[in-house]
Amino acid sequence: MLSEKDAIQVIKKELPQLIQSSEADELSIYKSVSKLVAFTRHVIQNNNTNEVKHCFSLAEQLLKEGNNTVKNAVENVYVFSLSCLFGSTSILREFITPLIEAEYKRQTCCKGI
């Protein structure tokens, strides 16, 4: 299981432009995932499909391998923030990973109401 510090290091390794070495120790997992959200939005707006796939894969990896705090950050920051883009772009639907899509549906579909 990835701890918060390990997850930040994974983000830093996969997308070094997001997290500077000097700030890596000071960032929370929530701020790090927020940076991933901002970057994902940027690459979606620029139709950079390779980076969109990379961002979704990274988010899915964190969701699969992270401890409860890391999973919580991905669910409540990443998936929740990207959900507002679903209606506005088909690139999201084309490249979203199954686990991220399942979490999105879990958040938006209410059972028992």
ZATOR-890640 format. One record per residue: x, y, z of N, C-alpha, C, O in turn; residue number from 1; residue in one letter. Coordinates in Angstrom, 2 decimals. Layout:
! ZATOR-890640
@nxx:X	nyy:Y	nzz:Z	caxx:X	cayy:Y	cazz:Z	cxx:X	cyy:Y	czz:Z	oxx:X	oyy:Y	ozz:Z	nr:NUM	rest:A $
...
//
This chain:
! ZATOR-890640
@nxx:0.84	nyy:-1.19	nzz:0.00	caxx:0.00	cayy:0.00	cazz:0.00	cxx:0.87	cyy:1.25	czz:0.00	oxx:1.88	oyy:1.33	ozz:0.70	nr:1	rest:M $
@nxx:0.46	nyy:2.19	nzz:-0.79	caxx:1.19	cayy:3.46	cazz:-0.85	cxx:0.73	cyy:4.38	czz:0.28	oxx:-0.46	oyy:4.64	ozz:0.44	nr:2	rest:L $
@nxx:1.69	nyy:4.86	nzz:1.03	caxx:1.39	cayy:5.88	cazz:2.03	cxx:1.24	cyy:7.22	czz:1.32	oxx:1.48	oyy:7.32	ozz:0.12	nr:3	rest:S $
@nxx:0.85	nyy:8.24	nzz:2.05	caxx:0.70	cayy:9.56	cazz:1.46	cxx:2.03	cyy:10.04	czz:0.87	oxx:2.06	oyy:10.55	ozz:-0.25	nr:4	rest:E $
@nxx:3.12	nyy:9.87	nzz:1.62	caxx:4.43	cayy:10.30	cazz:1.11	cxx:4.84	cyy:9.51	czz:-0.12	oxx:5.39	oyy:10.07	ozz:-1.07	nr:5	rest:K $
@nxx:4.58	nyy:8.23	nzz:-0.11	caxx:4.90	cayy:7.39	cazz:-1.27	cxx:4.09	cyy:7.83	czz:-2.49	oxx:4.61	oyy:7.89	ozz:-3.60	nr:6	rest:D $
@nxx:2.81	nyy:8.12	nzz:-2.28	caxx:1.95	cayy:8.55	cazz:-3.39	cxx:2.43	cyy:9.87	czz:-3.98	oxx:2.42	oyy:10.06	ozz:-5.19	nr:7	rest:A $
@nxx:2.85	nyy:10.78	nzz:-3.12	caxx:3.39	cayy:12.07	cazz:-3.60	cxx:4.63	cyy:11.82	czz:-4.44	oxx:4.83	oyy:12.47	ozz:-5.46	nr:8	rest:I $
@nxx:5.47	nyy:10.89	nzz:-4.01	caxx:6.67	cayy:10.57	cazz:-4.77	cxx:6.33	cyy:9.92	czz:-6.12	oxx:7.02	oyy:10.16	ozz:-7.11	nr:9	rest:Q $
@nxx:5.28	nyy:9.12	nzz:-6.16	caxx:4.84	cayy:8.51	cazz:-7.42	cxx:4.37	cyy:9.61	czz:-8.38	oxx:4.72	oyy:9.59	ozz:-9.56	nr:10	rest:V $
@nxx:3.58	nyy:10.56	nzz:-7.87	caxx:3.14	cayy:11.67	cazz:-8.71	cxx:4.34	cyy:12.45	czz:-9.22	oxx:4.41	oyy:12.80	ozz:-10.39	nr:11	rest:I $
@nxx:5.28	nyy:12.72	nzz:-8.32	caxx:6.49	cayy:13.48	cazz:-8.68	cxx:7.30	cyy:12.73	czz:-9.75	oxx:7.83	oyy:13.35	ozz:-10.67	nr:12	rest:K $
@nxx:7.40	nyy:11.43	nzz:-9.61	caxx:8.17	cayy:10.63	cazz:-10.58	cxx:7.46	cyy:10.59	czz:-11.94	oxx:8.11	oyy:10.74	ozz:-12.98	nr:13	rest:K $
@nxx:6.15	nyy:10.39	nzz:-11.94	caxx:5.39	cayy:10.27	cazz:-13.18	cxx:5.22	cyy:11.60	czz:-13.90	oxx:5.27	oyy:11.66	ozz:-15.13	nr:14	rest:E $
@nxx:5.02	nyy:12.67	nzz:-13.14	caxx:4.81	cayy:14.00	cazz:-13.71	cxx:5.69	cyy:15.00	czz:-12.96	oxx:5.20	oyy:15.78	ozz:-12.15	nr:15	rest:L $
@nxx:6.99	nyy:14.98	nzz:-13.23	caxx:7.92	cayy:15.81	cazz:-12.46	cxx:7.65	cyy:17.31	czz:-12.56	oxx:8.07	oyy:18.07	ozz:-11.69	nr:16	rest:P $
@nxx:6.96	nyy:17.73	nzz:-13.59	caxx:6.66	cayy:19.15	cazz:-13.73	cxx:5.63	cyy:19.63	czz:-12.71	oxx:5.47	oyy:20.84	ozz:-12.52	nr:17	rest:Q $
@nxx:4.93	nyy:18.72	nzz:-12.06	caxx:3.89	cayy:19.10	cazz:-11.10	cxx:4.43	cyy:19.42	czz:-9.72	oxx:3.94	oyy:20.33	ozz:-9.04	nr:18	rest:L $
@nxx:5.43	nyy:18.67	nzz:-9.31	caxx:5.94	cayy:18.82	cazz:-7.94	cxx:7.44	cyy:19.03	czz:-7.96	oxx:8.19	oyy:18.18	ozz:-8.45	nr:19	rest:I $
@nxx:7.86	nyy:20.15	nzz:-7.44	caxx:9.29	cayy:20.45	cazz:-7.34	cxx:9.89	cyy:19.66	czz:-6.19	oxx:9.20	oyy:19.38	ozz:-5.20	nr:20	rest:Q $
@nxx:11.14	nyy:19.29	nzz:-6.30	caxx:11.80	cayy:18.51	cazz:-5.25	cxx:11.74	cyy:19.22	czz:-3.90	oxx:11.55	oyy:18.58	ozz:-2.87	nr:21	rest:S $
@nxx:11.89	nyy:20.53	nzz:-3.91	caxx:11.92	cayy:21.29	cazz:-2.66	cxx:10.57	cyy:21.31	czz:-1.95	oxx:10.52	oyy:21.48	ozz:-0.74	nr:22	rest:S $
@nxx:9.47	nyy:21.15	nzz:-2.69	caxx:8.16	cayy:21.22	cazz:-2.07	cxx:7.55	cyy:19.85	czz:-1.77	oxx:6.53	oyy:19.76	ozz:-1.10	nr:23	rest:E $
@nxx:8.17	nyy:18.78	nzz:-2.25	caxx:7.60	cayy:17.44	cazz:-2.12	cxx:7.35	cyy:17.05	czz:-0.67	oxx:6.33	oyy:16.44	ozz:-0.36	nr:24	rest:A $
@nxx:8.26	nyy:17.39	nzz:0.22	caxx:8.11	cayy:17.02	cazz:1.63	cxx:7.05	cyy:17.86	czz:2.34	oxx:6.53	oyy:17.44	ozz:3.37	nr:25	rest:D $
@nxx:6.72	nyy:19.02	nzz:1.80	caxx:5.78	cayy:19.92	cazz:2.45	cxx:4.34	cyy:19.74	czz:1.97	oxx:3.41	oyy:20.19	ozz:2.64	nr:26	rest:E $
@nxx:4.15	nyy:19.09	nzz:0.83	caxx:2.81	cayy:18.95	cazz:0.26	cxx:2.03	cyy:17.83	czz:0.94	oxx:2.58	oyy:16.80	ozz:1.32	nr:27	rest:L $
@nxx:0.74	nyy:18.06	nzz:1.08	caxx:-0.14	cayy:16.98	cazz:1.52	cxx:-0.57	cyy:16.20	czz:0.29	oxx:-0.40	oyy:16.67	ozz:-0.84	nr:28	rest:S $
@nxx:-1.11	nyy:15.03	nzz:0.51	caxx:-1.60	cayy:14.24	cazz:-0.62	cxx:-2.75	cyy:14.97	czz:-1.30	oxx:-2.92	oyy:14.86	ozz:-2.52	nr:29	rest:I $
@nxx:-3.53	nyy:15.71	nzz:-0.53	caxx:-4.67	cayy:16.43	cazz:-1.12	cxx:-4.19	cyy:17.54	czz:-2.07	oxx:-4.77	oyy:17.74	ozz:-3.14	nr:30	rest:Y $
@nxx:-3.16	nyy:18.26	nzz:-1.68	caxx:-2.62	cayy:19.31	cazz:-2.56	cxx:-1.96	cyy:18.69	czz:-3.79	oxx:-2.04	oyy:19.23	ozz:-4.89	nr:31	rest:K $
@nxx:-1.31	nyy:17.57	nzz:-3.60	caxx:-0.67	cayy:16.89	cazz:-4.73	cxx:-1.70	cyy:16.39	czz:-5.73	oxx:-1.51	oyy:16.53	ozz:-6.94	nr:32	rest:S $
@nxx:-2.79	nyy:15.83	nzz:-5.24	caxx:-3.86	cayy:15.37	cazz:-6.13	cxx:-4.54	cyy:16.57	czz:-6.79	oxx:-4.96	oyy:16.48	ozz:-7.94	nr:33	rest:V $
@nxx:-4.65	nyy:17.69	nzz:-6.07	caxx:-5.19	cayy:18.91	cazz:-6.68	cxx:-4.33	cyy:19.37	czz:-7.85	oxx:-4.85	oyy:19.83	ozz:-8.87	nr:34	rest:S $
@nxx:-3.02	nyy:19.26	nzz:-7.70	caxx:-2.12	cayy:19.60	cazz:-8.81	cxx:-2.35	cyy:18.66	czz:-9.99	oxx:-2.30	oyy:19.08	ozz:-11.14	nr:35	rest:K $
@nxx:-2.60	nyy:17.39	nzz:-9.70	caxx:-2.90	cayy:16.42	cazz:-10.76	cxx:-4.21	cyy:16.77	czz:-11.45	oxx:-4.32	oyy:16.63	ozz:-12.67	nr:36	rest:L $
@nxx:-5.21	nyy:17.23	nzz:-10.70	caxx:-6.48	cayy:17.66	cazz:-11.28	cxx:-6.25	cyy:18.83	czz:-12.24	oxx:-6.73	oyy:18.81	ozz:-13.37	nr:37	rest:V $
@nxx:-5.52	nyy:19.84	nzz:-11.78	caxx:-5.27	cayy:21.02	cazz:-12.61	cxx:-4.54	cyy:20.63	czz:-13.90	oxx:-4.86	oyy:21.12	ozz:-14.98	nr:38	rest:A $
@nxx:-3.57	nyy:19.75	nzz:-13.77	caxx:-2.82	cayy:19.31	cazz:-14.95	cxx:-3.73	cyy:18.52	czz:-15.90	oxx:-3.67	oyy:18.70	ozz:-17.11	nr:39	rest:F $
@nxx:-4.56	nyy:17.65	nzz:-15.34	caxx:-5.48	cayy:16.86	cazz:-16.17	cxx:-6.42	cyy:17.78	czz:-16.93	oxx:-6.65	oyy:17.58	ozz:-18.12	nr:40	rest:T $
@nxx:-6.97	nyy:18.76	nzz:-16.26	caxx:-7.86	cayy:19.72	cazz:-16.94	cxx:-7.12	cyy:20.43	czz:-18.06	oxx:-7.66	oyy:20.63	ozz:-19.15	nr:41	rest:R $
@nxx:-5.88	nyy:20.81	nzz:-17.80	caxx:-5.07	cayy:21.51	cazz:-18.80	cxx:-4.87	cyy:20.64	czz:-20.04	oxx:-5.05	oyy:21.10	ozz:-21.16	nr:42	rest:H $
@nxx:-4.50	nyy:19.38	nzz:-19.84	caxx:-4.24	cayy:18.52	cazz:-21.00	cxx:-5.52	cyy:18.14	czz:-21.73	oxx:-5.51	oyy:17.90	ozz:-22.93	nr:43	rest:V $
@nxx:-6.65	nyy:18.09	nzz:-20.99	caxx:-7.94	cayy:17.85	cazz:-21.65	cxx:-8.28	cyy:19.04	czz:-22.54	oxx:-8.67	oyy:18.86	ozz:-23.69	nr:44	rest:I $
@nxx:-8.12	nyy:20.24	nzz:-22.02	caxx:-8.44	cayy:21.44	cazz:-22.80	cxx:-7.55	cyy:21.57	czz:-24.03	oxx:-7.97	oyy:22.13	ozz:-25.04	nr:45	rest:Q $
@nxx:-6.33	nyy:21.04	nzz:-23.94	caxx:-5.41	cayy:21.10	cazz:-25.07	cxx:-5.46	cyy:19.84	czz:-25.94	oxx:-4.64	oyy:19.68	ozz:-26.85	nr:46	rest:N $
@nxx:-6.41	nyy:18.96	nzz:-25.67	caxx:-6.58	cayy:17.72	cazz:-26.43	cxx:-5.30	cyy:16.90	czz:-26.53	oxx:-5.02	oyy:16.30	ozz:-27.57	nr:47	rest:N $
@nxx:-4.53	nyy:16.88	nzz:-25.47	caxx:-3.31	cayy:16.09	cazz:-25.42	cxx:-3.67	cyy:14.68	czz:-24.92	oxx:-3.55	oyy:14.38	ozz:-23.73	nr:48	rest:N $
@nxx:-4.09	nyy:13.84	nzz:-25.85	caxx:-4.64	cayy:12.54	cazz:-25.47	cxx:-3.65	cyy:11.64	czz:-24.74	oxx:-4.04	oyy:10.90	ozz:-23.84	nr:49	rest:T $
@nxx:-2.38	nyy:11.68	nzz:-25.11	caxx:-1.39	cayy:10.85	cazz:-24.42	cxx:-1.28	cyy:11.23	czz:-22.95	oxx:-1.20	oyy:10.36	ozz:-22.09	nr:50	rest:N $
@nxx:-1.27	nyy:12.52	nzz:-22.67	caxx:-1.17	cayy:12.97	cazz:-21.28	cxx:-2.47	cyy:12.73	czz:-20.51	oxx:-2.44	oyy:12.47	ozz:-19.31	nr:51	rest:E $
@nxx:-3.60	nyy:12.82	nzz:-21.20	caxx:-4.88	cayy:12.52	cazz:-20.55	cxx:-4.87	cyy:11.07	czz:-20.08	oxx:-5.23	oyy:10.78	ozz:-18.94	nr:52	rest:V $
@nxx:-4.47	nyy:10.16	nzz:-20.96	caxx:-4.37	cayy:8.74	cazz:-20.60	cxx:-3.42	cyy:8.55	czz:-19.42	oxx:-3.70	oyy:7.80	ozz:-18.49	nr:53	rest:K $
@nxx:-2.29	nyy:9.24	nzz:-19.48	caxx:-1.29	cayy:9.14	cazz:-18.42	cxx:-1.87	cyy:9.60	czz:-17.08	oxx:-1.67	oyy:8.94	ozz:-16.06	nr:54	rest:H $
@nxx:-2.58	nyy:10.71	nzz:-17.08	caxx:-3.19	cayy:11.24	cazz:-15.85	cxx:-4.21	cyy:10.27	czz:-15.27	oxx:-4.21	oyy:10.00	ozz:-14.06	nr:55	rest:C $
@nxx:-5.07	nyy:9.73	nzz:-16.12	caxx:-6.07	cayy:8.78	cazz:-15.64	cxx:-5.42	cyy:7.51	czz:-15.11	oxx:-5.84	oyy:6.97	ozz:-14.09	nr:56	rest:F $
@nxx:-4.39	nyy:7.04	nzz:-15.79	caxx:-3.68	cayy:5.85	cazz:-15.33	cxx:-3.02	cyy:6.09	czz:-13.98	oxx:-3.05	oyy:5.22	ozz:-13.10	nr:57	rest:S $
@nxx:-2.44	nyy:7.26	nzz:-13.81	caxx:-1.81	cayy:7.60	cazz:-12.54	cxx:-2.85	cyy:7.67	czz:-11.43	oxx:-2.63	oyy:7.15	ozz:-10.34	nr:58	rest:L $
@nxx:-3.97	nyy:8.31	nzz:-11.69	caxx:-5.04	cayy:8.40	cazz:-10.69	cxx:-5.55	cyy:7.00	czz:-10.34	oxx:-5.81	oyy:6.70	ozz:-9.17	nr:59	rest:A $
@nxx:-5.70	nyy:6.16	nzz:-11.34	caxx:-6.15	cayy:4.79	cazz:-11.08	cxx:-5.13	cyy:4.02	czz:-10.25	oxx:-5.51	oyy:3.28	ozz:-9.34	nr:60	rest:E $
@nxx:-3.85	nyy:4.18	nzz:-10.55	caxx:-2.81	cayy:3.52	cazz:-9.77	cxx:-2.89	cyy:3.95	czz:-8.31	oxx:-2.79	oyy:3.11	ozz:-7.41	nr:61	rest:Q $
@nxx:-3.06	nyy:5.24	nzz:-8.07	caxx:-3.16	cayy:5.73	cazz:-6.69	cxx:-4.40	cyy:5.18	czz:-6.00	oxx:-4.36	oyy:4.87	ozz:-4.81	nr:62	rest:L $
@nxx:-5.48	nyy:5.06	nzz:-6.74	caxx:-6.72	cayy:4.54	cazz:-6.18	cxx:-6.58	cyy:3.05	czz:-5.85	oxx:-7.10	oyy:2.59	ozz:-4.83	nr:63	rest:L $
@nxx:-5.89	nyy:2.30	nzz:-6.69	caxx:-5.70	cayy:0.87	cazz:-6.47	cxx:-4.70	cyy:0.58	czz:-5.35	oxx:-4.94	oyy:-0.28	ozz:-4.50	nr:64	rest:K $
@nxx:-3.58	nyy:1.31	nzz:-5.36	caxx:-2.47	cayy:0.96	cazz:-4.49	cxx:-2.35	cyy:1.81	czz:-3.23	oxx:-1.56	oyy:1.50	ozz:-2.34	nr:65	rest:E $
@nxx:-3.12	nyy:2.88	nzz:-3.14	caxx:-2.99	cayy:3.79	cazz:-2.02	cxx:-3.65	cyy:3.30	czz:-0.75	oxx:-4.55	oyy:2.47	ozz:-0.78	nr:66	rest:G $
@nxx:-3.17	nyy:3.84	nzz:0.37	caxx:-3.83	cayy:3.56	cazz:1.64	cxx:-5.16	cyy:4.33	czz:1.66	oxx:-5.51	oyy:4.98	ozz:0.68	nr:67	rest:N $
@nxx:-5.88	nyy:4.26	nzz:2.75	caxx:-7.21	cayy:4.89	cazz:2.80	cxx:-7.16	cyy:6.39	czz:2.58	oxx:-8.05	oyy:6.94	ozz:1.94	nr:68	rest:N $
@nxx:-6.14	nyy:7.06	nzz:3.09	caxx:-6.03	cayy:8.51	cazz:2.91	cxx:-5.78	cyy:8.86	czz:1.45	oxx:-6.37	oyy:9.81	ozz:0.94	nr:69	rest:T $
@nxx:-4.93	nyy:8.11	nzz:0.79	caxx:-4.64	cayy:8.34	cazz:-0.63	cxx:-5.90	cyy:8.08	czz:-1.46	oxx:-6.25	oyy:8.88	ozz:-2.33	nr:70	rest:V $
@nxx:-6.58	nyy:6.98	nzz:-1.19	caxx:-7.82	cayy:6.66	cazz:-1.90	cxx:-8.85	cyy:7.77	czz:-1.69	oxx:-9.52	oyy:8.19	ozz:-2.63	nr:71	rest:K $
@nxx:-8.96	nyy:8.23	nzz:-0.47	caxx:-9.89	cayy:9.30	cazz:-0.15	cxx:-9.57	cyy:10.57	czz:-0.94	oxx:-10.47	oyy:11.23	ozz:-1.44	nr:72	rest:N $
@nxx:-8.29	nyy:10.90	nzz:-1.07	caxx:-7.87	cayy:12.08	cazz:-1.83	cxx:-8.25	cyy:11.94	czz:-3.30	oxx:-8.75	oyy:12.88	ozz:-3.91	nr:73	rest:A $
@nxx:-8.01	nyy:10.77	nzz:-3.86	caxx:-8.34	cayy:10.55	cazz:-5.28	cxx:-9.86	cyy:10.60	czz:-5.47	oxx:-10.34	oyy:11.23	ozz:-6.41	nr:74	rest:V $
@nxx:-10.60	nyy:9.96	nzz:-4.59	caxx:-12.05	cayy:9.93	cazz:-4.72	cxx:-12.66	cyy:11.32	czz:-4.55	oxx:-13.51	oyy:11.73	ozz:-5.34	nr:75	rest:E $
@nxx:-12.22	nyy:12.03	nzz:-3.53	caxx:-12.88	cayy:13.29	cazz:-3.17	cxx:-12.29	cyy:14.53	czz:-3.82	oxx:-12.94	oyy:15.57	ozz:-3.85	nr:76	rest:N $
@nxx:-11.09	nyy:14.44	nzz:-4.33	caxx:-10.49	cayy:15.58	cazz:-5.01	cxx:-10.47	cyy:15.34	czz:-6.51	oxx:-11.03	oyy:16.13	ozz:-7.28	nr:77	rest:V $
@nxx:-9.85	nyy:14.25	nzz:-6.94	caxx:-9.67	cayy:14.01	cazz:-8.37	cxx:-10.99	cyy:13.69	czz:-9.07	oxx:-11.39	oyy:14.40	ozz:-10.00	nr:78	rest:Y $
@nxx:-11.66	nyy:12.65	nzz:-8.64	caxx:-12.89	cayy:12.23	cazz:-9.32	cxx:-13.96	cyy:13.30	czz:-9.20	oxx:-14.64	oyy:13.62	ozz:-10.18	nr:79	rest:V $
@nxx:-14.12	nyy:13.85	nzz:-8.02	caxx:-15.15	cayy:14.88	cazz:-7.82	cxx:-14.88	cyy:16.10	czz:-8.69	oxx:-15.81	oyy:16.65	ozz:-9.28	nr:80	rest:F $
@nxx:-13.63	nyy:16.53	nzz:-8.77	caxx:-13.29	cayy:17.72	cazz:-9.57	cxx:-13.47	cyy:17.50	czz:-11.06	oxx:-13.88	oyy:18.41	ozz:-11.78	nr:81	rest:S $
@nxx:-13.17	nyy:16.31	nzz:-11.52	caxx:-13.30	cayy:16.04	cazz:-12.95	cxx:-14.74	cyy:15.82	czz:-13.37	oxx:-15.06	oyy:15.92	ozz:-14.55	nr:82	rest:L $
@nxx:-15.59	nyy:15.51	nzz:-12.44	caxx:-16.97	cayy:15.19	cazz:-12.79	cxx:-17.67	cyy:16.36	czz:-13.48	oxx:-18.58	oyy:16.14	ozz:-14.28	nr:83	rest:S $
@nxx:-17.27	nyy:17.58	nzz:-13.19	caxx:-17.90	cayy:18.73	cazz:-13.83	cxx:-17.55	cyy:18.82	czz:-15.32	oxx:-18.22	oyy:19.53	ozz:-16.07	nr:84	rest:C $
@nxx:-16.53	nyy:18.11	nzz:-15.76	caxx:-16.14	cayy:18.12	cazz:-17.17	cxx:-16.85	cyy:17.07	czz:-18.00	oxx:-16.77	oyy:17.11	ozz:-19.23	nr:85	rest:L $
@nxx:-17.54	nyy:16.12	nzz:-17.37	caxx:-18.14	cayy:15.01	cazz:-18.13	cxx:-19.07	cyy:15.46	czz:-19.23	oxx:-19.00	oyy:14.93	ozz:-20.34	nr:86	rest:F $
@nxx:-19.93	nyy:16.41	nzz:-18.96	caxx:-20.88	cayy:16.83	cazz:-19.97	cxx:-20.27	cyy:17.66	czz:-21.08	oxx:-20.85	oyy:17.79	ozz:-22.15	nr:87	rest:G $
@nxx:-19.09	nyy:18.23	nzz:-20.83	caxx:-18.54	cayy:19.19	cazz:-21.77	cxx:-17.49	cyy:18.63	czz:-22.72	oxx:-17.09	oyy:19.31	ozz:-23.66	nr:88	rest:S $
@nxx:-17.03	nyy:17.42	nzz:-22.50	caxx:-15.98	cayy:16.90	cazz:-23.37	cxx:-16.08	cyy:15.40	czz:-23.56	oxx:-16.31	oyy:14.65	ozz:-22.60	nr:89	rest:T $
@nxx:-15.91	nyy:14.97	nzz:-24.78	caxx:-15.95	cayy:13.54	cazz:-25.06	cxx:-14.61	cyy:12.88	czz:-24.78	oxx:-14.55	oyy:11.66	ozz:-24.65	nr:90	rest:S $
@nxx:-13.55	nyy:13.65	nzz:-24.70	caxx:-12.23	cayy:13.08	cazz:-24.44	cxx:-12.20	cyy:12.37	czz:-23.09	oxx:-11.50	oyy:11.37	ozz:-22.91	nr:91	rest:I $
@nxx:-12.95	nyy:12.89	nzz:-22.16	caxx:-13.03	cayy:12.28	cazz:-20.84	cxx:-13.63	cyy:10.89	czz:-20.95	oxx:-13.09	oyy:9.93	ozz:-20.39	nr:92	rest:L $
@nxx:-14.72	nyy:10.78	nzz:-21.65	caxx:-15.40	cayy:9.49	cazz:-21.79	cxx:-14.56	cyy:8.49	czz:-22.59	oxx:-14.65	oyy:7.28	ozz:-22.38	nr:93	rest:R $
@nxx:-13.76	nyy:9.00	nzz:-23.48	caxx:-12.95	cayy:8.13	cazz:-24.33	cxx:-11.78	cyy:7.51	czz:-23.58	oxx:-11.41	oyy:6.36	ozz:-23.85	nr:94	rest:E $
@nxx:-11.19	nyy:8.23	nzz:-22.65	caxx:-9.94	cayy:7.78	cazz:-22.03	cxx:-10.02	cyy:7.47	czz:-20.55	oxx:-9.04	oyy:7.01	ozz:-19.96	nr:95	rest:F $
@nxx:-11.16	nyy:7.71	nzz:-19.94	caxx:-11.27	cayy:7.45	cazz:-18.51	cxx:-11.09	cyy:5.95	czz:-18.24	oxx:-11.58	oyy:5.12	ozz:-19.01	nr:96	rest:I $
@nxx:-10.42	nyy:5.62	nzz:-17.18	caxx:-10.17	cayy:4.22	cazz:-16.84	cxx:-11.39	cyy:3.64	czz:-16.14	oxx:-12.19	oyy:4.38	ozz:-15.56	nr:97	rest:T $
@nxx:-11.55	nyy:2.33	nzz:-16.18	caxx:-12.74	cayy:1.70	cazz:-15.59	cxx:-12.90	cyy:1.99	czz:-14.09	oxx:-14.02	oyy:2.23	ozz:-13.63	nr:98	rest:P $
@nxx:-11.84	nyy:1.97	nzz:-13.34	caxx:-11.94	cayy:2.20	cazz:-11.90	cxx:-12.33	cyy:3.65	czz:-11.59	oxx:-13.14	oyy:3.89	ozz:-10.70	nr:99	rest:L $
@nxx:-11.76	nyy:4.60	nzz:-12.31	caxx:-12.11	cayy:6.01	cazz:-12.11	cxx:-13.57	cyy:6.23	czz:-12.53	oxx:-14.31	oyy:6.96	ozz:-11.87	nr:100	rest:I $
@nxx:-13.98	nyy:5.61	nzz:-13.63	caxx:-15.37	cayy:5.74	cazz:-14.07	cxx:-16.33	cyy:5.13	czz:-13.05	oxx:-17.39	oyy:5.70	ozz:-12.78	nr:101	rest:E $
@nxx:-15.97	nyy:3.99	nzz:-12.49	caxx:-16.82	cayy:3.36	cazz:-11.48	cxx:-16.96	cyy:4.25	czz:-10.25	oxx:-18.04	oyy:4.35	ozz:-9.68	nr:102	rest:A $
@nxx:-15.88	nyy:4.89	nzz:-9.84	caxx:-15.94	cayy:5.80	cazz:-8.69	cxx:-16.79	cyy:7.01	czz:-9.03	oxx:-17.55	oyy:7.49	ozz:-8.18	nr:103	rest:E $
@nxx:-16.67	nyy:7.52	nzz:-10.23	caxx:-17.51	cayy:8.64	cazz:-10.65	cxx:-18.99	cyy:8.26	czz:-10.58	oxx:-19.80	oyy:9.01	ozz:-10.05	nr:104	rest:Y $
@nxx:-19.32	nyy:7.09	nzz:-11.11	caxx:-20.71	cayy:6.64	cazz:-11.09	cxx:-21.19	cyy:6.42	czz:-9.66	oxx:-22.34	oyy:6.72	ozz:-9.35	nr:105	rest:K $
@nxx:-20.33	nyy:5.90	nzz:-8.79	caxx:-20.69	cayy:5.70	cazz:-7.39	cxx:-21.04	cyy:7.05	czz:-6.74	oxx:-21.98	oyy:7.14	ozz:-5.94	nr:106	rest:R $
@nxx:-20.27	nyy:8.07	nzz:-7.08	caxx:-20.51	cayy:9.38	cazz:-6.49	cxx:-21.77	cyy:10.05	czz:-7.03	oxx:-22.43	oyy:10.80	ozz:-6.31	nr:107	rest:Q $
@nxx:-22.09	nyy:9.80	nzz:-8.28	caxx:-23.19	cayy:10.54	cazz:-8.90	cxx:-24.52	cyy:9.79	czz:-8.94	oxx:-25.56	oyy:10.40	ozz:-9.16	nr:108	rest:T $
@nxx:-24.49	nyy:8.50	nzz:-8.73	caxx:-25.73	cayy:7.71	cazz:-8.77	cxx:-26.17	cyy:7.40	czz:-7.34	oxx:-25.47	oyy:6.70	ozz:-6.60	nr:109	rest:C $
@nxx:-27.31	nyy:7.92	nzz:-6.98	caxx:-27.84	cayy:7.69	cazz:-5.63	cxx:-28.74	cyy:6.46	czz:-5.63	oxx:-29.65	oyy:6.36	ozz:-6.45	nr:110	rest:C $
@nxx:-28.47	nyy:5.55	nzz:-4.72	caxx:-29.31	cayy:4.36	cazz:-4.59	cxx:-30.31	cyy:4.60	czz:-3.47	oxx:-30.00	oyy:5.24	ozz:-2.47	nr:111	rest:K $
@nxx:-31.50	nyy:4.08	nzz:-3.64	caxx:-32.49	cayy:4.12	cazz:-2.58	cxx:-33.23	cyy:5.42	czz:-2.44	oxx:-33.94	oyy:5.62	ozz:-1.45	nr:112	rest:G $
@nxx:-33.10	nyy:6.31	nzz:-3.40	caxx:-33.83	cayy:7.57	cazz:-3.31	cxx:-35.00	cyy:7.53	czz:-4.25	oxx:-35.76	oyy:8.50	ozz:-4.33	nr:113	rest:I $
//
